[in-house]
Amino acid sequence: MQEQIREGFMVFVSDGEEGVGAVREIRNSPPGLVVYIENTGDFLVPLGAVAAVHSDKVILNCDRLDPALRSAINHARDAEDPFYVAPPEPPEEDG
């Protein structure tokens, strides 16, 4: 059974990859999802482009997306600092 899509679900291009955006709205006419893509904005994604839904995630079939949306997805991480390194975890205190 496929999970029902809800606003706030993360959007991915494949399972196991980083998310590229989130569902902002579910539309009936035309049927589709308004998806916010990081660094770009909102896009209408036809329901036929949804490959899977599970674990509060929407997985897209990139072959069914229009070129502008594919380009936005390819650049979703451009604003991130490629040299960022997370600070180390503080040592645990013995209680």
Secondary structure, DSSP 8 states (H G I E B T S, - for coil): ------TT-EEESSTTS---EEEEEEEETTEEEEEEETTTEEEEEEGGGEEEEETTEEEE-GGGS-HHHHHHHHTTTTTS-TT------------
